[in-house]
Amino acid sequence: MASRVEIDEENESDGGMWELEKKLDQPMDEEAGKLKNMYREKKFSTLLLLRLAFQSLGVVYGDLGTSPLYVFYNTFPHGIKDPEDVIGALSLIIYSLTLVPLLKYVFIVCKANDNGQGGSFALYSLLCRHAKIRTIPNEHRTDEELTTYSRNTFHEDSFAAKTKKWLEATQLRQNALLILVLISTCMVIGDGILTPAISVLSASGGIRVDHPNMSNDVVVIVAVVILIGFFSMQHYGTDRVGWLFAPIVLLWFLFIGGIGMFNIWKYDSSVLKAFSPVYIYRYFRRGGKEGWTSLGGIMLSITGTEALFADLAHFPVSAVQLAFTVVVFPSLLLAYSGQAAYLMQNPEHVVDAFYRSIPGGIYWPMFIIATLAAIVASQATISATFSIIKQAVALGCFPRVKVVHTSKKFLGQIYIPDINWILMILCIAVTAGFQQQSQIGNAYGTAVVVVMLATTFLMTLIMLLVWHCHWILVLLFTSLSLVVECTYFSAVLFKVDQGGWVPLVIAATFLLIMYVWHYGTLKRYEFEMHSKVSMAWIVGLGPSLGLVRVPGIGLVYTELASGVPHIFSHFITNLPATHKVVVFVCVKYLPVYMVPEEERFLVKRIGPKNFHMFRCVARYGYKDLHKKDEDFENKLFNNLFMFVRLESMMENFSDSDEYSLYGQQTQQSREGLLTNNGDRCTSDLDVTVSSVESIVQVRSPLHTKNTITSSGRESNQTEVDEMEFLNSCRDAGVVHILGNTVVIARRNSRFYKRIAIDYIYAFLRKICRENSVIFNVPHESLLNVGQIFYV
């Protein structure tokens, strides 16, 4: 395969770490085009689309679908004074469902997904790729050439360019945007706590309809038992849970739609005039302030909408749209209309409107389905919580937690044990503490409307910077969204003291945790950047680094993508020996949903060849999985060997001692590069080793002369093949060197900084997962180097 090499000289001090980029000709361009199409345009067969749409019912729409259990009761907690109010409330419900879930989210916001990933952090990652707003600046220009980076360009004089410059102008605006994303994320986590509480408690309350003398404590106990069972099932994964729950939810929607049609026919078909928005005006004119505050109950009809967007990681957009338009939306309209028709004749039954409106012959079967559907409703927000926590961890905004991928087919389906049990405890506490669904409903509404407002602001930036929409369209979308959502927000403010404070406290707690963790991570990164060792100091030590070079390979883990980290100088200052081969490994997450395997690693040589020092940067997206086996280490060495081979082949192009490999090539292009003068083609499989015990020594077709010294004992060893040398060092053993860093605030720091760093951040560092666990380092090969950072 034809190829060409371009040399790009750039100093290390300029922040550039790669002095050599390998770019392939047109055949590689075609391959890259195929890769981009494969990742960006996910096309599903009709059968698979129907299957995923069916599964999405059990995962995505459970929360939105069970709202009929409690909407009318929370809208009229003090009873219905005028039957016309029922029609006004129904009209508000109809237009809320149409404007927010259907038009805004299903057909607009869902299209702003990051290659199938939804939620606030997915929107934030899109913005980070189109503007320099990341607070941890560990990206490099080569990252922008990933096939999954997908960043658009725009004219310098365009409105998008002006918005970009305005956003990048000050650190304050970038921090404000990050805080907005964190607030939205924390409110979604609050939804994950409140949804199971209100859904299960409302469904369990159906027992009292048939047994009116039953104590409310019994209902609460039943709800708690159901919740414990539900959270205990989460480890089976979304795929299995979806197959289990989807039939239940489909049956639920068919039943509530059918019962709604029956009630419209039996009680009062005049409720259908609620499709006229005139009755909304009459409702507010007649109700006054009480009618305005009742919007807090109306808004519960659209709860679960934000979970719909966050759960896109589990299912494709087309499947979610199909399920909503064909099944969910018409069923909900019929269900609410049927309840309204029943309440027109029986306004005194508003407390148990859902159960009272069920025909007597199917009451108990419907009660069982409702209870099961309430359990399913919790799945939507739980799955959404898992997705956004995973994204937050990858972007450095949440302490490291264990993430379990529960499906081999769909990597977006995950389970986080620690978060699952925390949510269960808080959910039980809310259920047992409030005991009344009206108070939980007030809290629920507050969380939902804040998330929607945050999404609106983020979507405004997405439409400008990513979609390049005309400013008039952006203004129209933003204005309509804010009119609806600010109206609801003003209503829920009246109910903060009636339970609405709960999500605010929950969100504030998680916001404190996330922001302090991000702040501490940022300060640690800045300290390492400022304290990194100069290349001149390393060269001055000589090939032996002033120490005894012992057999083996040392993998030094660092967060820096350029420069020699302080941990290495600290290590060689306190120990009299280091390994013959040293590799600085940087594992960093980029604001992309995934990094293809063939583009994951970047390799660079540090110093002269006889130093045998390299840097390897492993790049991940927030959806990628860091596997629990030796796969990472094997791929790291595989790319290191590949770099040495390509370096030997390309050394005639430059007399520089420093090279790098930009690892964006397909398997076929690698095979073409490794073919030498018609010799047998050698693929990377030839240099891949499955374990330390089964070393395969590979001789490169080109040999390099090296001089290896170690305290003067080893010298004048010429004509040594570096591939053979690296294999022999790996055979001698691999040691993983990690920094055990303690971050302490300076003595002259303000008191709030000392509290954040010395107490909160230190506590989070103790309880989060160790780096050795994240990187799957064997205990017998681990070497921790302690150091203290004063920030």
C-alpha angles and dihedrals in degrees: 000000000000115000141170134202126219121199117212116184114210130159122241089229090063090065094254114128102177116074095172127050123186114211125178128217130249096306088061090046088057091049091049089050090053091049092051092050091048093053100036103038108051107183120188130197117246092251093050091046092054090047093051092044089053092049092047089063089066096045110027107031104038093096096046091043098055096053092100087072093074113006100098093043092053090045093054105026090155096046136265114293099180126025087219087067088067091059091047091051091047090051090052090050093050094051093041090056091046099046102038113030098024107036104022104036109022097042104025115019094040089059089061091068120133100242091314097325117119137188136071095298091052089056089046092052090053090053092047090058093051098042135028097248103125111122093209103060100201097129126111132204091253089063089066090062094063113122089235096049092083100177120171126216128221140190117278093235095048124112088246091057091050090050090050092052091047091051094047094044099088137023089226092067092048091050090047090054091049091050090050090054091047092050091051091048093049091051090053088053087052088054088055088059100040100042097064090044098054096035097050094039091051092049093047090051088071088081090071092057090069093031105037093173093060115118119248089231090068090054090051092050091051090050092050092050090051091049093052090051092048096051090045089061096057095090090069088073137236095281095058094036089049092054089047096046102035095075089049094052093044089052089047093054092046091050098047090045092049094045089048092055090047093051093047090053095042104041117022127339090184089085087081088079085076086086085079110088089215089086090060090061091047091048094056094041091053098039101043115182092350090055090049094052090048086071086083088069094041090055091062086074089073098042112127093041093110090048086055089062096041091050092061087100087072099048139021120261094245092057092050092048093048094050093048099047097041103037116006105045099047092042092053093048091052093045095052092042090051092051090048091051090052092048091052087067098030109032092159090068095064092116092064098021095143098050095037091055093056114104110251096240095063100032099113096041087050091048090055092047091047092052091049091046090052089055089050090049089064091056093069095059094037091054090046091051092052091050097051093043089055090051092047092051092050092050093049097252101112135043115267111270134174112273118195118197105214100188131053092198099049114036091190091071105092142157126210110197098195094050091044094058093042090053091048093053093047092045092053090047091053093046095049094039100053101026089181120089093212093067092045088049091056090052092046094054093052092055094047098051093049091053091050092051091050091049090052093055092046091048090053090060092043092054091050103040103028107026096031091218120178111267091241091060090046091050091048093051094044094046095050092045094048093047092056098038098042088051090056091042092055089052096051091050088072089060101049091106091047096063100303090108092070099078089042091057092044092047092046091053094050091041090055091050094047097044095045090049091050092045092050091046091050093049092048091050092048091050092051090049092052095043099045117128121254120243089233090063092052093048090048091060091063130226092307092050086230090289142087109278105218124196117272141054124280117207107201111196117212139160092226119100092194136033131024111293124238090240090069095053089046090051098049091042092060101035126057096220144043135181125279090240121040122189121186106212120200117186108192135170121224128204091259129101094238143351116223114242094243090055099043103095132060117188130194136171117235117210127339121339095254089061090066092208123145140175122219122187116196111198124203136179123224090258096050123108122228099214124228099229138067091281094104094051092046092051091046092056091040090059091043091055090045090053092052091051094048091045091055091049093048101040090102090065094065140013092216118123094215124074138164136197120225096206100209103123136111125242090256093054091049091053090050092051092049094054108102122196094326094311121142111295112251116203127196088262087074092063098037114105122201096206142354091258095057102055116173111203111212124194115214116226087234120055129208126210112226137174113218118196131178115179089323093296098103117045145137093032101152135182093028114160107231092212090057090045093053092048092050090050091050089049088055090058144279121244122195112215115198130177117241094205125192113197116204129178116240118258093246093052120120117264095251091053091050090050092048096047105029098042116014099035092039090052092049091050090054097051099039123087117280121248089242089061093045091051092041093234115178110242093232091055097046125109118181119202114200121217138159125227120198110204 
